Amino acid sequence: MTERNPDLEAATPEIPGYRGRVYYFGEEKIPIHLDEHVWQFDTEDGKREIPVLSIWNYKNHEKIAKAIISGKRVAIYMWGTFGTGYLLNFEEWQEKDTDEAKGLREKLKIGRPEDKSFPILVHPDDEAIFWDFDQLHPSLQHLKNAEERYKLYQSGPAHLIPPVKQNYPLLDDSLRWPYDNTACFYYMPHPGWERTIGIMRKEVKHAVFGGGSLNPHQKEPVFRASDLYTRINNTPQWIEGVDLVVICEISEHTQTFRQQTQIRLAQKSSDGVSELIRRGSMSEKRWSIEQGIPVKAAEKGVEEPQASSLWPYTEEANSEVDLRVQRGIKLMKLYDREAAKRA
């Protein structure tokens, strides 16, 4: 039997205080919260309201996209834990002497040092703007093709770290790893977010979504929507800093409850083997086989070899978490097909 954290013994996904309509999806009766809910929090100035939406009500996609486009700071369930972020303008679009990532460090990822970069959530088609393919290993030159980059993320949610173009006036400094001119790109095979990002791409031409897990620096992230309300209520910066919460009942239902795997893609001067920077929910071994890209443990510079997780890091538990990632992919595809029929 797989060893489990007692915190894994939990009820189905829920939104504290929700009294709206619920659609029960599939044989497992996963509750999809169809209506917008509002959380209220006490502040020194009175009350602050934060809307809560499900990514699986497809009528919400336009509202979520418009909120992000308008600069709202969001808390998003990112397939295992809550993440956060907002749009950061390209440097040439920023006002002089401004620090657009200040809100991330002070209101969301509280206390994160300035020399720690933030991951970027961007569609793989758009990664070509930033990646420095000349610095990628010859065996990875096929990634110049957008379809090949898209495939990189179809094995599960992943953080991939390629070299980025130097002296390029687009990426905010907070998104670049300062020591080796790389950046961390995040994407996932998630139909709800694919549709939402598709709406955003039509309007956003001068910014990218930067952020990361929703937690003060080096503290545990939030694994459930039911816990998020309490964590926000106990974190004054989040009460002020979070403008919108977007939940994902399907990935929460699968209980992966672990942050994402991080892989540094092999560069030109290396032996051609990509490196596992952080072990996470998706199996790096399965990813390597499915992508045809060899992966080894990083030899140096690994500060966080294991992502935050409610599961223990044993071979059996790691395999179970990866199976839950794969199950989540199948459930999401099934839901998306059914949603298309209902539309």
Sine and cosine of phi, psi and omega as CSV:
sin_phi,cos_phi,sin_psi,cos_psi,sin_omega,cos_omega
0.00,0.00,0.68,-0.73,-0.03,-1.00
-0.94,0.35,0.75,-0.66,0.06,-1.00
-0.92,0.39,0.70,-0.71,-0.06,-1.00
-0.71,-0.70,0.52,-0.85,0.14,-0.99
-0.95,0.32,0.69,-0.72,0.03,-1.00
-0.82,0.57,-0.45,0.89,0.00,-1.00
-0.91,0.41,-0.23,0.97,0.00,-1.00
-0.97,0.25,-0.34,0.94,0.00,-1.00
-0.98,0.21,1.00,0.08,-0.15,-0.99
-0.77,-0.64,0.31,-0.95,0.06,-1.00
-0.96,0.26,0.08,-1.00,0.03,-1.00
-0.91,0.41,0.35,-0.94,-0.05,-1.00
-0.82,0.58,0.69,-0.73,0.01,-1.00
-0.57,-0.82,0.40,-0.91,0.09,-1.00
-0.94,-0.34,0.90,-0.43,0.00,-1.00
-0.80,0.60,0.79,-0.61,0.04,-1.00
1.00,0.06,-0.09,1.00,-0.08,-1.00
-0.94,0.34,0.73,-0.68,0.02,-1.00
-0.75,-0.66,0.31,0.95,-0.07,-1.00
-1.00,-0.02,-0.27,-0.96,-0.02,-1.00
-0.95,0.30,0.57,-0.82,0.04,-1.00
-0.76,-0.65,0.76,-0.65,0.13,-0.99
-0.97,-0.25,0.80,-0.60,-0.02,-1.00
-0.99,-0.11,0.93,-0.37,-0.13,-0.99
-1.00,-0.04,0.75,-0.66,0.19,-0.98
0.95,0.32,-0.05,-1.00,-0.02,-1.00
-0.90,0.43,-0.44,0.90,-0.02,-1.00
-1.00,0.04,0.01,1.00,0.07,-1.00
0.81,0.59,0.78,0.63,0.01,-1.00
-0.95,0.30,0.83,-0.55,-0.06,-1.00
-0.97,0.23,0.86,-0.51,0.07,-1.00
-0.97,-0.26,0.87,-0.49,-0.07,-1.00
-1.00,0.09,0.94,-0.33,-0.17,-0.98
-0.99,0.14,-0.46,0.89,-0.10,-1.00
-0.98,-0.17,0.43,-0.90,0.13,-0.99
-0.94,0.33,0.69,-0.72,0.08,-1.00
-0.88,-0.48,0.38,-0.92,0.00,-1.00
-0.79,-0.62,0.82,-0.58,0.14,-0.99
-1.00,-0.02,0.66,-0.75,0.05,-1.00
-0.92,-0.39,0.68,-0.74,0.00,-1.00
-0.75,-0.66,0.62,-0.78,0.04,-1.00
-0.98,0.20,0.69,-0.72,0.09,-1.00
-0.76,-0.65,0.13,-0.99,0.04,-1.00
-0.89,0.45,-0.42,0.91,-0.03,-1.00
-0.99,-0.14,0.07,1.00,0.00,-1.00
0.76,-0.65,-0.85,-0.52,-0.04,-1.00
-0.89,-0.46,0.56,-0.83,0.16,-0.99
-0.84,-0.54,0.74,-0.67,0.00,-1.00
-0.96,-0.28,0.71,-0.71,0.05,-1.00
-0.82,-0.57,0.90,-0.43,0.03,-1.00
-0.92,0.39,0.52,-0.85,0.04,-1.00
-0.80,-0.60,0.82,-0.57,-0.03,-1.00
-0.78,-0.62,0.50,-0.87,0.13,-0.99
-1.00,-0.05,0.70,-0.71,0.07,-1.00
-0.93,0.36,-0.28,0.96,-0.08,-1.00
-1.00,-0.04,-0.03,1.00,0.26,-0.97
-1.00,-0.04,0.96,-0.27,-0.15,-0.99
-0.91,0.41,-0.29,0.96,0.10,-1.00
-0.94,0.34,-0.24,0.97,0.01,-1.00
-0.99,0.11,-0.26,0.96,-0.15,-0.99
-0.87,0.48,-0.68,0.74,0.01,-1.00
-0.89,0.46,-0.68,0.73,-0.02,-1.00
-0.91,0.41,-0.67,0.74,0.03,-1.00
-0.90,0.44,-0.73,0.69,-0.01,-1.00
-0.87,0.49,-0.71,0.70,-0.01,-1.00
-0.89,0.45,-0.61,0.79,0.02,-1.00
-0.89,0.46,-0.71,0.70,-0.01,-1.00
-0.92,0.39,-0.68,0.74,0.01,-1.00
-0.86,0.51,-0.60,0.80,-0.04,-1.00
-0.98,0.20,-0.04,1.00,0.06,-1.00
0.98,-0.19,0.13,0.99,0.01,-1.00
-0.91,0.41,0.55,-0.84,0.05,-1.00
-0.99,-0.11,0.82,-0.57,-0.17,-0.98
-0.88,-0.48,0.50,-0.87,0.21,-0.98
-0.96,-0.29,0.84,-0.55,-0.15,-0.99
-0.81,-0.58,0.74,-0.68,0.11,-0.99
-0.97,0.24,0.91,-0.41,-0.15,-0.99
-0.95,-0.31,0.82,0.57,0.16,-0.99
0.88,0.47,0.85,0.53,0.07,-1.00
0.70,-0.71,-0.60,0.80,0.06,-1.00
-0.53,-0.85,0.23,-0.97,0.12,-0.99
-0.98,0.17,0.68,-0.74,0.13,-0.99
-0.91,-0.41,-0.01,-1.00,-0.03,-1.00
-0.42,-0.91,0.23,-0.97,0.07,-1.00
0.36,-0.93,-0.09,-1.00,0.06,-1.00
-0.27,-0.96,0.08,-1.00,-0.02,-1.00
-0.97,0.26,0.74,-0.67,0.11,-0.99
-0.93,-0.38,0.84,-0.54,-0.03,-1.00
-0.92,0.40,0.48,-0.88,0.19,-0.98
-0.86,0.51,0.48,-0.87,-0.11,-0.99
-0.83,0.55,-0.60,0.80,-0.05,-1.00
-0.95,0.32,-0.21,0.98,0.04,-1.00
-0.99,-0.17,-0.09,1.00,-0.05,-1.00
-1.00,0.08,0.50,-0.87,0.11,-0.99
-0.93,0.36,0.51,-0.86,-0.07,-1.00
-0.88,0.48,0.68,-0.74,0.08,-1.00
0.89,0.46,0.52,0.86,0.09,-1.00
-0.97,-0.25,0.42,-0.91,0.08,-1.00
-0.86,-0.52,1.00,-0.05,-0.09,-1.00
-0.93,0.36,-0.34,0.94,0.01,-1.00
-1.00,0.06,0.01,1.00,-0.04,-1.00
-0.85,0.53,-0.64,0.77,0.01,-1.00
-0.89,0.45,-0.55,0.83,0.06,-1.00
-0.89,0.45,-0.71,0.70,-0.06,-1.00
-0.96,0.28,-0.54,0.84,-0.12,-0.99
-0.99,-0.12,-0.48,0.88,-0.11,-0.99
-0.93,-0.38,-0.37,0.93,-0.13,-0.99
-0.83,-0.56,-0.93,0.37,0.06,-1.00
-1.00,-0.07,0.94,0.34,-0.23,-0.97
-0.86,0.50,0.81,-0.59,0.09,-1.00
1.00,0.08,0.09,1.00,0.01,-1.00
-0.92,0.38,0.80,-0.60,-0.03,-1.00
-0.89,0.46,0.45,-0.89,-0.04,-1.00
-0.92,0.38,-0.35,0.94,0.01,-1.00
-1.00,0.02,0.13,0.99,0.09,-1.00
-0.97,-0.25,0.88,-0.48,-0.07,-1.00
-0.99,0.16,0.23,-0.97,0.01,-1.00
-0.95,-0.31,0.60,-0.80,0.11,-0.99
-0.91,0.41,0.35,-0.94,-0.04,-1.00
-0.88,-0.48,0.81,-0.58,0.11,-0.99
-0.99,-0.12,0.93,-0.36,-0.07,-1.00
-0.52,-0.86,0.54,-0.84,0.03,-1.00
-0.90,0.43,0.66,-0.75,-0.02,-1.00
-0.83,0.57,-0.50,0.87,0.05,-1.00
-0.86,0.51,-0.54,0.84,-0.09,-1.00
-1.00,0.02,-0.14,0.99,-0.02,-1.00
-0.90,0.43,-0.43,0.90,-0.03,-1.00
-0.87,0.49,-0.41,0.91,0.03,-1.00
-0.89,0.46,-0.52,0.85,-0.18,-0.98
-0.95,-0.32,-0.55,0.83,-0.10,-0.99
-0.93,0.37,0.62,-0.78,0.09,-1.00
-0.99,-0.16,1.00,-0.01,-0.08,-1.00
-0.92,0.39,-0.44,0.90,0.03,-1.00
-0.89,0.45,-0.42,0.91,-0.02,-1.00
-1.00,-0.09,-0.09,1.00,0.10,-0.99
-0.98,0.22,0.47,-0.88,0.02,-1.00
-0.87,0.49,0.53,-0.85,0.00,-1.00
-0.80,0.60,-0.53,0.85,-0.02,-1.00
-0.95,0.32,-0.16,0.99,-0.03,-1.00
-0.93,-0.38,0.22,0.98,-0.03,-1.00
-0.93,0.36,-0.27,0.96,0.08,-1.00
-0.91,0.42,-0.28,0.96,-0.01,-1.00
-0.96,0.28,-0.06,1.00,0.17,-0.98
-0.89,0.45,-0.43,0.90,0.03,-1.00
-0.98,0.19,0.82,-0.58,-0.06,-1.00
-0.86,0.51,-0.61,0.79,-0.01,-1.00
-0.90,0.44,-0.60,0.80,0.02,-1.00
-0.93,0.37,-0.61,0.80,0.06,-1.00
-0.92,0.40,-0.63,0.77,0.02,-1.00
-0.86,0.50,-0.64,0.77,0.00,-1.00
-0.88,0.47,-0.47,0.88,-0.03,-1.00
-0.84,0.55,-0.48,0.88,-0.11,-0.99
-0.98,-0.21,0.07,1.00,-0.06,-1.00
-1.00,0.09,-0.14,0.99,0.09,-1.00
-0.99,0.14,-0.26,0.97,-0.03,-1.00
0.48,-0.88,0.13,-0.99,0.02,-1.00
-0.90,0.44,0.73,-0.69,-0.10,-1.00
-0.52,-0.86,0.50,-0.87,0.20,-0.98
-0.96,-0.28,0.87,-0.49,0.02,-1.00
-0.91,-0.42,0.67,-0.74,-0.14,-0.99
-0.88,-0.48,0.99,-0.15,0.06,-1.00
-0.97,-0.23,0.22,-0.97,0.18,-0.98
-0.94,0.34,0.56,-0.83,0.03,-1.00
-0.88,-0.47,0.34,-0.94,-0.07,-1.00
-0.89,0.45,0.71,-0.70,0.01,-1.00
-0.99,0.12,0.47,-0.88,0.06,-1.00
0.78,0.63,0.64,0.77,-0.03,-1.00
-0.94,-0.33,0.89,-0.46,-0.19,-0.98
-0.98,0.17,0.76,0.65,0.00,-1.00
-0.88,-0.48,-0.91,0.42,-0.08,-1.00
-0.92,0.40,0.77,-0.64,0.13,-0.99
-0.86,0.51,0.57,-0.82,-0.03,-1.00
-0.84,0.55,-0.49,0.87,-0.03,-1.00
-0.93,0.37,-0.22,0.98,-0.04,-1.00
-0.99,-0.17,-0.07,1.00,0.00,-1.00
-0.98,-0.21,0.68,-0.74,0.15,-0.99
-0.98,0.22,0.89,-0.46,-0.23,-0.97
-0.95,0.32,-0.24,0.97,-0.15,-0.99
-1.00,-0.06,-0.40,0.92,-0.02,-1.00
-0.64,-0.77,0.31,0.95,0.06,-1.00
0.80,0.60,0.75,0.66,0.14,-0.99
-0.89,-0.47,0.12,-0.99,0.11,-0.99
-0.56,-0.83,0.38,-0.93,-0.06,-1.00
-0.97,-0.25,0.89,-0.46,-0.02,-1.00
-0.96,-0.30,0.69,-0.73,-0.08,-1.00
-0.83,-0.55,0.67,-0.74,0.13,-0.99
-0.39,-0.92,0.16,-0.99,-0.06,-1.00
-0.39,-0.92,0.46,-0.89,0.01,-1.00
-0.99,0.14,0.95,0.30,-0.16,-0.99
-0.83,-0.56,0.97,-0.25,-0.08,-1.00
-0.84,0.54,-0.62,0.79,0.00,-1.00
-0.89,0.46,-0.72,0.70,0.00,-1.00
-0.96,0.26,-0.51,0.86,0.07,-1.00
-0.87,0.50,-0.69,0.72,0.00,-1.00
-0.91,0.41,-0.66,0.75,-0.01,-1.00
-0.92,0.39,-0.70,0.72,0.03,-1.00
-0.90,0.44,-0.56,0.83,0.06,-1.00
-0.87,0.50,-0.62,0.78,0.06,-1.00
-0.92,0.40,-0.68,0.73,-0.03,-1.00
-0.90,0.44,-0.61,0.79,-0.08,-1.00
-0.89,0.45,-0.42,0.91,0.01,-1.00
-0.93,0.37,-0.42,0.91,-0.08,-1.00
-0.91,-0.41,-0.53,0.85,-0.10,-0.99
-1.00,0.03,0.93,-0.37,-0.02,-1.00
-0.84,-0.54,-0.06,1.00,-0.13,-0.99
-0.68,-0.73,0.44,0.90,-0.01,-1.00
-0.38,-0.93,0.31,-0.95,0.12,-0.99
-0.74,-0.68,0.38,-0.93,0.00,-1.00
-1.00,0.07,0.90,-0.44,0.02,-1.00
-0.91,-0.42,0.54,-0.84,0.00,-1.00
0.05,-1.00,-0.87,-0.50,-0.05,-1.00
0.60,-0.80,-0.25,-0.97,0.00,-1.00
-0.93,0.37,0.53,-0.84,-0.02,-1.00
-1.00,0.07,0.99,-0.11,0.04,-1.00
-0.21,-0.98,0.55,-0.84,0.19,-0.98
-0.85,0.52,0.45,-0.89,-0.09,-1.00
-0.79,0.61,0.81,-0.59,0.04,-1.00
0.91,0.40,0.31,0.95,0.10,-0.99
-0.96,-0.29,0.28,-0.96,-0.01,-1.00
-0.91,0.40,0.64,-0.77,0.10,-0.99
-0.97,0.23,-0.02,-1.00,0.01,-1.00
-0.99,-0.17,0.79,-0.61,-0.10,-1.00
-0.99,-0.16,-0.29,0.96,-0.08,-1.00
-0.67,-0.74,0.50,-0.87,0.09,-1.00
-0.89,0.45,-0.58,0.81,-0.02,-1.00
-0.91,0.41,-0.43,0.90,0.03,-1.00
-1.00,0.04,-0.39,0.92,-0.10,-1.00
-0.90,0.43,-0.65,0.76,0.01,-1.00
-0.83,0.56,-0.73,0.68,-0.01,-1.00
-0.90,0.43,-0.66,0.75,-0.02,-1.00
-0.91,0.41,-0.65,0.76,0.05,-1.00
-0.90,0.44,-0.70,0.71,-0.03,-1.00
-0.87,0.49,-0.50,0.87,-0.02,-1.00
-1.00,-0.08,0.05,1.00,-0.04,-1.00
-0.80,-0.60,1.00,-0.08,-0.07,-1.00
-0.81,0.59,-0.58,0.81,0.00,-1.00
-0.90,0.44,-0.56,0.83,0.01,-1.00
-0.96,0.28,-0.58,0.81,0.05,-1.00
-0.84,0.54,-0.65,0.76,0.01,-1.00
-0.99,0.14,-0.53,0.85,-0.19,-0.98
-1.00,-0.02,-0.42,0.91,-0.03,-1.00
-1.00,-0.04,0.82,-0.57,-0.01,-1.00
-0.98,-0.19,-0.39,0.92,-0.07,-1.00
-0.42,-0.91,0.62,-0.78,0.09,-1.00
-0.91,-0.42,0.76,-0.65,0.06,-1.00
-0.86,-0.51,0.87,-0.49,-0.04,-1.00
-0.98,-0.19,0.33,-0.94,0.07,-1.00
-0.74,-0.68,0.99,-0.12,-0.08,-1.00
-0.92,0.40,-0.52,0.85,-0.07,-1.00
-0.93,0.36,-0.76,0.65,-0.01,-1.00
-0.94,0.35,-0.54,0.84,0.08,-1.00
-0.92,0.40,-0.61,0.80,0.01,-1.00
-0.88,0.48,-0.58,0.81,-0.02,-1.00
-0.97,0.26,-0.20,0.98,0.11,-0.99
0.83,0.56,0.75,0.66,0.15,-0.99
-0.93,0.36,-0.65,0.76,0.14,-0.99
0.69,0.72,0.76,0.65,0.02,-1.00
-0.44,-0.90,0.58,-0.81,0.06,-1.00
-0.94,0.34,0.09,-1.00,-0.17,-0.99
-0.99,0.10,0.42,-0.91,0.09,-1.00
-0.94,0.33,0.63,-0.77,0.05,-1.00
-0.87,-0.50,0.77,-0.63,-0.02,-1.00
-0.77,-0.64,0.79,-0.61,0.09,-1.00
-1.00,0.00,0.87,-0.50,-0.01,-1.00
-0.95,0.32,0.60,-0.80,-0.09,-1.00
-0.90,0.43,0.71,-0.71,0.00,-1.00
-0.99,-0.14,0.18,-0.98,-0.11,-0.99
-0.83,0.56,-0.64,0.77,-0.09,-1.00
-1.00,0.10,0.04,1.00,-0.09,-1.00
-1.00,-0.10,-0.08,-1.00,0.04,-1.00
-0.99,0.15,0.04,1.00,0.05,-1.00
1.00,0.01,0.06,1.00,0.00,-1.00
-0.97,-0.25,0.85,-0.53,0.03,-1.00
-0.94,0.35,0.33,-0.94,-0.15,-0.99
-0.88,-0.47,0.67,-0.74,0.13,-0.99
-0.99,0.17,0.93,-0.38,-0.01,-1.00
-1.00,0.02,-0.59,0.81,0.01,-1.00
-0.53,-0.85,0.82,-0.57,0.08,-1.00
-0.96,0.27,0.75,-0.66,-0.03,-1.00
-0.66,-0.75,-0.53,-0.85,-0.15,-0.99
-0.94,0.34,-0.68,0.73,-0.01,-1.00
-0.99,0.13,0.71,-0.71,0.02,-1.00
-0.92,0.39,0.85,-0.53,0.04,-1.00
-0.92,0.39,-0.46,0.89,0.02,-1.00
-0.93,0.36,-0.71,0.71,0.03,-1.00
-0.90,0.43,-0.68,0.73,0.04,-1.00
-0.84,0.54,-0.71,0.71,-0.03,-1.00
-0.87,0.49,-0.68,0.74,-0.01,-1.00
-0.92,0.38,-0.73,0.68,-0.06,-1.00
-0.93,0.37,-0.52,0.85,-0.03,-1.00
-1.00,-0.05,-0.25,0.97,-0.06,-1.00
0.93,0.37,0.50,0.87,-0.02,-1.00
-0.85,-0.52,0.90,-0.43,-0.01,-1.00
-0.92,0.40,0.57,-0.82,-0.02,-1.00
-0.71,-0.70,0.67,-0.74,0.07,-1.00
-0.77,-0.64,0.21,-0.98,0.08,-1.00
-0.93,0.37,0.63,-0.77,0.03,-1.00
-0.91,0.41,0.66,-0.75,-0.05,-1.00
-0.99,0.11,-0.46,0.89,-0.02,-1.00
-0.41,-0.91,0.27,-0.96,0.07,-1.00
0.99,0.17,0.17,0.99,-0.02,-1.00
-1.00,0.04,0.93,-0.37,-0.02,-1.00
-0.99,-0.11,-0.45,0.89,-0.07,-1.00
-0.68,-0.74,0.98,0.19,-0.12,-0.99
-0.92,0.38,-0.33,0.94,0.01,-1.00
-0.78,-0.62,0.77,-0.64,0.02,-1.00
-0.95,0.31,0.40,-0.91,0.07,-1.00
-0.84,0.54,0.64,-0.77,-0.14,-0.99
-0.36,-0.93,0.60,-0.80,0.19,-0.98
-0.99,0.12,-0.26,0.96,0.06,-1.00
-1.00,0.02,0.56,-0.83,0.11,-0.99
-0.94,0.33,0.33,-0.94,0.05,-1.00
-0.99,-0.12,0.98,0.18,0.14,-0.99
-0.86,-0.51,0.33,-0.94,-0.02,-1.00
-0.86,0.52,-0.66,0.75,-0.02,-1.00
-0.93,0.37,-0.69,0.73,0.00,-1.00
-0.92,0.39,-0.65,0.76,0.03,-1.00
-0.86,0.50,-0.65,0.76,0.04,-1.00
-0.91,0.42,-0.64,0.77,0.01,-1.00
-0.90,0.43,-0.68,0.74,0.01,-1.00
-0.89,0.46,-0.68,0.73,0.00,-1.00
-0.90,0.43,-0.61,0.79,0.07,-1.00
-0.89,0.46,-0.58,0.81,0.02,-1.00
-0.94,0.34,-0.55,0.84,0.12,-0.99
-0.88,0.48,-0.74,0.67,-0.02,-1.00
-0.90,0.44,-0.62,0.79,0.04,-1.00
-0.90,0.43,-0.63,0.77,0.04,-1.00
-0.88,0.48,-0.66,0.75,0.03,-1.00
-0.86,0.51,-0.71,0.70,-0.02,-1.00
-0.91,0.42,-0.69,0.73,0.00,-1.00
-0.89,0.45,-0.66,0.75,0.00,-1.00
-0.91,0.42,-0.65,0.76,0.03,-1.00
-0.90,0.43,-0.65,0.76,0.02,-1.00
-0.90,0.44,-0.71,0.70,0.01,-1.00
-0.87,0.48,-0.68,0.74,-0.04,-1.00
-0.89,0.45,-0.65,0.76,0.04,-1.00
-0.90,0.44,-0.69,0.73,0.00,-1.00
-0.92,0.39,-0.63,0.78,0.01,-1.00
-0.89,0.45,-0.61,0.79,0.01,-1.00
-0.91,0.42,-0.59,0.80,0.03,-1.00
-0.94,0.35,-0.57,0.82,-0.03,-1.00
-0.97,0.26,-0.41,0.91,-0.08,-1.00
-0.92,0.40,0.00,0.00,0.00,0.00
